[in-house]
Amino acid sequence: MVKLAHSLLLKLPPELAHNIGRWVLSCVQWVRFRMNPAPWEPPLVVVLPTPSPIRLRSRVGVAAGLDKNAQVFAGLACLGAAFVEVGTVTPLAQAGNPKPRLWRPGSGALVNHMGFNSVGLEGFRKNLHRYRSKVPGLAIFANIGKNRATANEDALGDYRKGFEALLGHVDGFVVNLSSPNTPSLVALQSEAFLTEIASVAPAQVPTWIKLSPDLDNSALEALCGFVRREKRIAGLVLTNTSREMAAEVFGFENGGLSGRPLFSRALECVSIARQALGPEKTLIGVGGIWNAASARQMREAGADLFEVYTGLVYQGPGFLKTLAEVP
């Protein structure tokens, strides 16, 4: 029945299917914690040496974008996620880009042009509180961004608001500077802006920076060098979606590509970053992981943790548990 329901979802328009899937996850978590109110506390086997050590039950998590508004992270924990990157959340609520803005072009790929649709920090924090105490065994990382109307020269203020509003409510932060769907955002991928981010990043929990696969290798190495030297930055999330590949592979004028066609580039970025960062910084690998073999490749390239999104969309709810055994 689960396989049949999943196959039917894949025949629906992508954003409608996403919304139905999110509703199903909300039902899963409601039933799980209504029928069995005991907190979800799995064995914790992986330890991240961050400012406050983070203990995880495996190395597999869910990438930002699936639970944009912190509504279904408890349901994702029930499916097997050890951590969830919730968001991207912006300081003020915003609708994102006009629909349609999510496509399945084939070959195990998604192209999204969502544009940081968000309930805003106040609503996001309220959503976190509904189930946060129910899943103490789940690490939650808040992916924070700037509002579309905020100019780049004022962007630091938006990121500061994200840190301040959610500190104490999440286990870490991911600073999104690389979504291709917010105008000029990728221009913030610079040492100058990372220096500003480091000046406001909280010392109590880790902060990662999420970078684009469309950076050339020399630019990626330079940013890795900065992160290696900067104590306030815990590491990197590699990679975000690719605007270049959405255009080159499928002919999209807007949007970023995720899924199987992105895997080789994501793997290359992780490998480059591990060499440039050294062993001390934490790398989270994401982009095109499709099975346990590709998850192992990501680990062998240097990722401490790995995330999935598009693979979960195409493979269905059992996918996370198939990856949990990857050492």
C-alpha positions as CSV (number, residue, x, y, z in Angstrom):
1,M,0.0,0.0,0.0
2,V,2.8,2.4,0.8
3,K,4.5,1.7,-2.5
4,L,1.3,2.2,-4.3
5,A,0.5,5.5,-2.6
6,H,4.1,6.7,-3.3
7,S,3.8,5.8,-7.0
8,L,0.5,7.7,-7.2
9,L,2.1,10.7,-5.6
10,L,4.7,10.8,-8.4
11,K,2.0,11.1,-11.0
12,L,0.7,14.3,-9.4
13,P,2.1,17.8,-10.0
14,P,5.3,18.1,-7.9
15,E,4.3,20.8,-5.5
16,L,0.9,19.3,-4.9
17,A,2.6,15.9,-4.2
18,H,5.0,17.7,-1.9
19,N,2.1,19.2,0.1
20,I,0.3,15.9,0.3
21,G,3.4,14.2,1.5
22,R,3.9,16.8,4.1
23,W,0.3,16.3,5.3
24,V,0.9,12.6,5.5
25,L,4.1,13.2,7.6
26,S,2.1,15.5,9.9
27,C,-0.4,12.6,10.4
28,V,2.4,10.1,11.1
29,Q,3.9,12.3,13.8
30,W,0.5,13.1,15.3
31,V,-0.4,9.4,15.5
32,R,3.0,8.3,16.8
33,F,3.1,10.8,19.7
34,R,-0.6,10.6,20.5
35,M,-0.6,6.8,20.6
36,N,2.8,6.6,22.3
37,P,3.6,9.9,24.1
38,A,7.1,8.7,25.1
39,P,9.8,10.8,23.5
40,W,11.7,9.4,20.4
41,E,15.1,8.5,21.8
42,P,17.1,6.1,19.6
43,P,20.6,4.9,20.4
44,L,23.1,7.6,19.6
45,V,26.2,6.3,17.9
46,V,27.8,9.2,16.0
47,V,29.3,12.2,17.9
48,L,30.2,15.5,16.2
49,P,32.9,17.4,18.0
50,T,31.1,20.7,17.9
51,P,31.0,23.4,20.6
52,S,28.3,21.4,22.3
53,P,28.9,17.8,21.1
54,I,26.0,16.6,18.9
55,R,25.1,12.9,19.2
56,L,23.3,11.2,16.3
57,R,21.9,7.8,15.7
58,S,23.4,7.6,12.2
59,R,24.9,9.8,9.5
60,V,21.8,10.4,7.4
61,G,19.7,13.5,7.5
62,V,17.2,15.4,5.4
63,A,18.3,18.4,3.4
64,A,16.7,21.8,3.7
65,G,13.7,22.5,1.5
66,L,11.6,19.5,2.4
67,D,10.5,20.8,5.8
68,K,10.7,24.5,5.1
69,N,8.6,25.6,8.0
70,A,9.6,23.1,10.7
71,Q,6.3,21.3,10.5
72,V,7.2,17.6,10.0
73,F,10.6,17.0,11.4
74,A,9.2,14.6,14.0
75,G,7.6,12.6,11.2
76,L,11.0,12.5,9.3
77,A,12.6,11.2,12.5
78,C,10.0,8.4,12.5
79,L,11.1,7.5,9.0
80,G,14.7,7.2,10.0
81,A,16.3,10.6,9.9
82,A,19.1,11.2,12.4
83,F,19.0,15.0,11.8
84,V,16.9,17.4,9.8
85,E,17.9,20.7,8.2
86,V,14.7,22.7,8.6
87,G,14.1,25.8,6.4
88,T,15.2,27.9,4.7
89,V,13.5,30.4,7.1
90,T,13.6,34.2,6.4
91,P,13.0,36.8,9.1
92,L,9.7,37.9,7.6
93,A,7.1,35.7,6.0
94,Q,7.1,35.7,2.2
95,A,5.3,33.8,-0.5
96,G,8.3,32.8,-2.7
97,N,8.2,32.7,-6.4
98,P,5.0,32.3,-8.5
99,K,3.8,28.8,-9.4
100,P,4.6,26.5,-11.1
101,R,8.0,26.5,-9.3
102,L,8.8,22.8,-8.9
103,W,9.4,20.3,-11.7
104,R,10.4,16.6,-12.2
105,P,12.3,16.7,-15.5
106,G,13.3,13.1,-15.3
107,S,16.5,11.1,-14.7
108,G,16.0,11.2,-10.9
109,A,16.1,15.0,-10.9
110,L,14.1,17.9,-9.5
111,V,14.3,21.5,-10.6
112,N,13.0,24.0,-8.0
113,H,12.4,27.8,-8.2
114,M,10.6,28.1,-4.9
115,G,12.3,31.3,-3.8
116,F,12.5,31.0,0.0
117,N,8.7,30.6,0.7
118,S,8.6,30.9,4.4
119,V,6.3,31.5,7.4
120,G,9.0,33.8,8.9
121,L,10.9,33.4,12.2
122,E,8.0,33.9,14.5
123,G,5.8,31.2,12.9
124,F,8.8,28.9,12.4
125,R,9.7,29.0,16.1
126,K,6.1,28.2,17.1
127,N,6.2,25.2,14.8
128,L,9.4,24.0,16.3
129,H,7.9,24.0,19.8
130,R,5.0,21.7,18.8
131,Y,7.2,18.6,18.6
132,R,10.8,19.6,19.6
133,S,10.4,18.0,23.1
134,K,9.1,14.8,21.5
135,V,12.2,14.0,19.5
136,P,15.3,14.8,21.8
137,G,17.2,12.1,19.8
138,L,16.8,14.2,16.6
139,A,19.3,16.9,15.8
140,I,17.7,20.0,14.2
141,F,19.7,22.5,12.2
142,A,18.0,25.7,11.1
143,N,18.8,26.8,7.6
144,I,18.6,30.6,7.6
145,G,18.3,33.1,4.7
146,K,17.5,36.7,3.9
147,N,14.2,38.1,2.7
148,R,13.9,38.7,-1.0
149,A,13.4,42.4,-0.4
150,T,16.5,42.8,1.7
151,A,19.4,44.2,-0.3
152,N,22.7,42.4,-0.2
153,E,24.3,45.3,1.7
154,D,21.8,44.8,4.5
155,A,21.8,41.0,4.4
156,L,23.9,40.5,7.5
157,G,21.0,42.0,9.6
158,D,18.6,39.2,8.3
159,Y,21.1,36.5,9.2
160,R,21.7,38.0,12.6
161,K,17.9,37.9,13.2
162,G,17.9,34.2,12.3
163,F,20.6,33.5,14.8
164,E,19.1,35.5,17.6
165,A,15.5,34.2,17.2
166,L,16.4,30.5,17.0
167,L,19.4,30.2,19.3
168,G,18.4,27.8,22.1
169,H,15.8,26.2,19.9
170,V,18.0,24.3,17.5
171,D,21.2,22.3,17.6
172,G,23.0,24.3,14.9
173,F,22.7,26.7,11.9
174,V,23.2,26.5,8.2
175,V,23.7,29.8,6.5
176,N,22.2,29.7,3.0
177,L,24.2,31.9,0.7
178,S,23.8,29.7,-2.4
179,S,20.2,29.3,-3.4
180,P,19.9,30.2,-7.1
181,N,16.3,31.3,-6.6
182,T,16.8,34.6,-4.6
183,P,18.2,37.4,-6.8
184,S,21.9,38.2,-6.1
185,L,22.1,35.8,-3.1
186,V,25.0,33.9,-4.5
187,A,27.1,37.1,-4.7
188,L,27.4,36.8,-0.9
189,Q,29.6,33.7,-1.3
190,S,32.7,35.7,-0.5
191,E,35.4,35.9,2.2
192,A,34.2,39.4,3.1
193,F,30.7,38.3,3.8
194,L,31.8,35.2,5.6
195,T,33.9,37.4,7.9
196,E,30.7,39.3,8.7
197,I,28.8,36.1,9.3
198,A,31.5,34.8,11.6
199,S,31.2,38.0,13.6
200,V,27.6,37.3,14.5
201,A,27.5,33.5,14.5
202,P,26.8,32.2,18.0
203,A,29.6,30.5,19.9
204,Q,27.3,28.0,21.7
205,V,26.3,25.8,18.6
206,P,27.9,25.0,15.3
207,T,27.3,27.1,12.2
208,W,27.8,25.7,8.7
209,I,27.9,27.6,5.4
210,K,26.0,26.1,2.4
211,L,27.7,26.7,-0.9
212,S,26.8,26.4,-4.6
213,P,28.1,23.6,-6.9
214,D,28.4,26.4,-9.6
215,L,31.4,27.9,-7.9
216,D,34.6,27.2,-9.8
217,N,37.1,25.0,-8.0
218,S,39.5,27.8,-7.2
219,A,36.7,29.9,-5.6
220,L,35.6,26.9,-3.6
221,E,39.2,26.2,-2.4
222,A,39.6,29.9,-1.3
223,L,36.4,29.8,0.7
224,C,37.4,26.5,2.3
225,G,40.7,28.1,3.3
226,F,38.8,30.9,5.1
227,V,36.5,28.4,6.9
228,R,39.5,26.3,7.9
229,R,41.0,29.4,9.7
230,E,37.7,30.7,11.2
231,K,36.9,29.3,14.6
232,R,33.2,30.4,14.5
233,I,32.4,28.4,11.4
234,A,32.1,24.6,12.0
235,G,32.3,23.6,8.3
236,L,30.4,23.4,5.1
237,V,27.3,21.9,3.6
238,L,28.0,20.9,0.0
239,T,26.1,21.4,-2.2
240,N,23.1,23.5,-2.9
241,T,21.1,23.1,-6.2
242,S,22.7,24.0,-9.5
243,R,21.4,26.8,-11.7
244,E,24.0,26.0,-14.4
245,M,23.0,22.3,-14.6
246,A,19.3,23.1,-14.7
247,A,20.0,25.2,-17.8
248,E,22.5,22.9,-19.4
249,V,20.9,19.5,-18.8
250,F,17.2,20.4,-19.0
251,G,17.0,23.8,-20.5
252,F,15.5,25.7,-17.6
253,E,15.9,29.4,-17.6
254,N,15.2,29.6,-13.8
255,G,15.6,27.2,-10.9
256,G,18.2,25.0,-9.4
257,L,18.7,21.3,-10.2
258,S,19.0,18.6,-7.5
259,G,19.1,14.8,-7.7
260,R,21.1,12.2,-9.6
261,P,22.6,14.5,-12.3
262,L,24.2,16.6,-9.5
263,F,25.9,13.7,-7.7
264,S,29.3,13.7,-9.5
265,R,29.7,17.5,-9.0
266,A,28.6,17.3,-5.4
267,L,31.1,14.5,-4.8
268,E,33.9,16.5,-6.4
269,C,33.1,19.5,-4.2
270,V,33.2,17.4,-1.1
271,S,36.5,15.9,-2.1
272,I,38.0,19.3,-2.8
273,A,36.7,20.7,0.4
274,R,38.0,17.9,2.6
275,Q,41.5,18.4,1.2
276,A,41.3,22.2,1.7
277,L,39.6,22.1,5.1
278,G,41.7,19.5,6.8
279,P,40.3,17.0,9.3
280,E,39.0,19.4,11.9
281,K,36.0,20.9,10.2
282,T,32.7,19.1,9.6
283,L,31.5,18.4,6.1
284,I,27.9,17.6,5.3
285,G,27.5,16.1,1.8
286,V,24.3,16.5,-0.2
287,G,23.4,16.2,-3.8
288,G,22.2,13.2,-5.8
289,I,22.6,10.4,-3.2
290,W,20.5,7.6,-4.5
291,N,21.4,4.5,-2.6
292,A,23.8,3.1,0.1
293,A,26.6,2.8,-2.5
294,S,26.5,6.5,-3.4
295,A,26.2,7.4,0.3
296,R,29.4,5.5,0.9
297,Q,31.1,7.3,-1.9
298,M,30.1,10.6,-0.3
299,R,31.6,9.4,3.0
300,E,34.8,8.2,1.3
301,A,35.1,11.6,-0.4
302,G,35.2,13.2,3.1
303,A,31.7,13.9,4.2
304,D,31.1,13.4,8.0
305,L,27.3,13.4,7.5
306,F,25.2,13.2,4.4
307,E,21.7,14.5,3.5
308,V,19.0,13.5,1.0
309,Y,16.0,15.2,-0.5
310,T,15.4,14.3,-4.1
311,G,16.3,10.6,-3.5
312,L,13.6,10.6,-0.8
313,V,11.1,12.1,-3.1
314,Y,11.7,9.4,-5.8
315,Q,12.5,6.4,-3.6
316,G,9.8,6.8,-1.0
317,P,9.5,6.6,2.8
318,G,11.8,3.6,3.3
319,F,14.8,5.3,1.8
320,L,16.2,6.8,4.9
321,K,16.4,3.5,6.7
322,T,18.3,1.9,3.8
323,L,21.0,4.6,4.3
324,A,21.2,4.5,8.1
325,E,23.7,1.6,8.1
326,V,26.3,3.4,6.1
327,P,29.2,3.8,8.6
